[in-house]
Amino acid sequence: MPEISPLIYLAAHAPQVPEWFIPFMKTERPQNKQERRECESIMSGQKSSIQFVKVNQAEQDEWDLECKRQKLFQWPLVWAKEQLKSLNGE
């Protein structure tokens, strides 16, 4: 049977990802982008109210999903590296 590195062994036994853990991301979360749109009144047919509509929701949802993936991938390795540091007295 092949030998497993201590890092991989510890990563495989890492506890569940804590809420406070923030993974490294290549980009920041996209800011809200809104468009100003005038809405017609149903009764009079006149443009009467103005609404601000979020136009990049899909982009933000995609970033949030990638952040969750990175949390699950990065946490075990971060935890394992910290365990090795403490075992080696660093």
Secondary structure, DSSP 8 states (H G I E B T S, - for coil): -----HHHHHHHT-----TT-----SS------EEEEEEE-TTT-SEEEEEEEE--HHHHHHHHHHHHHHHHHHHHHHHHHHHHHHHTT-
